[in-house]
Amino acid sequence: MNGMRAGRAYGWLRGGVLRWARSVQSVRRDAGMVSAEYAVGLIAAVGFAGVLYQVVTSDVVQSALQSLVAKALHGSF
């Protein structure tokens, strides 16, 4: 009886270790892909920031923002 209990405990421990090893291996396989996804996201964010900067610094948008602020400051409450 004691041998059966020890065998079950060993099987449970062995199964847990195997599951842990598989999860570590899967994380290691995906580590490079995650970095690549971050790099693509960073490039997209920098591109969007460049376009947004060009739009905000254009003459039309600057004059519209200035008139909006002027109206807000001189408006009645």
C-alpha angles and dihedrals in degrees: 000000000000090000091054092051091049090048092053092047090050091049092050092048092046091050091050092049091049092050090049092049092050092050091050091050092050091050091051091050092053097042094092093045092054090053090050091051091051090050092052091047091049092051090050092049092050091049092050091048090052092052092045091050091052091050095047094047093049117113095242095053093043092053091046091051092047092051091047092052092045091052091048093051095046098040122114122243 
